[in-house]
């Protein structure tokens, strides 16, 4: 049992993570005490305990895998560490987070001559996701204090009244074939021989970096071509598929997961801009391992990287490649915009939209043979789907589209 000292010299007990001994059982220190009642000391609630003392006690018992937790709690200790727990309100937490949000984000830049870490400021402010992680770190300490009976009886955690900031996670980005080939080629040139294998496994299995780093030979099943990951982020065991070439395109699985959500976004007026590439079909078998360790399939799904919208289920995509393209209607707004971005761009496929009785697919651009390489269609409540070739300046095109939609 550890103790937390307050300025007045009093102590508050911190219960260890070990299982408490039940009355009538043997004491680990005295094996002859079987059958004898055992007394327990009630942990003292201390109204004068400070935030810094709670943070120190929390980190002493912390067994999580979040390597950024100490840094974030050190910021809270410097900010409100001397404040007693009973004085802390949601206003203190709110304005501290507001001040943090106004600061520029920093990145780790090594250590100085004394071995102390060096952090340099970035040009942009803290992201909403970063602010949420700081709030979650303090909230975890306060929740822990309540569970360990260190907070006053009936005390209300002020972090529960802090609104979660909206995080900008709406961009889904995958490597193109050319980018993936260039990445693997660069990994092969690395002086560290394991880099290529690590990146290849990440691309082909979708495993997290920590999962790959903890991978051992005993986790591999060469007969079934699988790898078992026992320790995952959410605590559930999972099995990663492996192939002789090590190539399982994760884009199809990602598209399958977001399809329903993306369909809802489109129905209420969302805009999807897709830079087209050839389809890679992936057959997914859903099942489980039986008592004999054999795989029993339950469902068979066939998905591609185009499966993130129902609109693409009947779209015909043909593998092709070229640079010569022309705009079908240079008088339209989208045609004028696309015309300025075709120079230096390429197409990796030709496309043909499925039949639509209402609001059919319109060709925006075609190659020199007249095959469509860019399409658009209005869907649902003012929703819009635009399929384009691989533009040289994708970011510039998207910035203009976003500005245009904002001022409509």
Secondary structure, DSSP 4 states (H G I P E B T S, - for coil): -EEEE-TTS-EEEE--SSPPPPTTS--SS-TT-TTS----PPPPP-TT-BHHHHHHHHHHH-----TTHHHHHHHHHHHHTTSBTTT--HHHHHHHHHHHHHSEEEEEEEE-TTS-EEEEEEEEEPPHHHHHHHHHHHHHHHHHHHHTT-SPTT---GGGGSPPPPP---------HHHHHHHHHHHHTSSSTTHHHHHHHHHHH---HHHHHT--GGGEETTTTEEEE-S-TTS--EEEE--SS----HHHHHHHHHHHHHHHHHHTT-EEEEE------EEEEEEEE-TTS-EEEEEEEEE-TTTTSGGGTT-EEEEEEES-EEES-TTSHHHHHHHTT-TT-BEEEEEEPPP-SSS--EEEEEETTS-EEEEEEEETTTEEEEEE-B-TTHHHHHHHHHHHHHT-
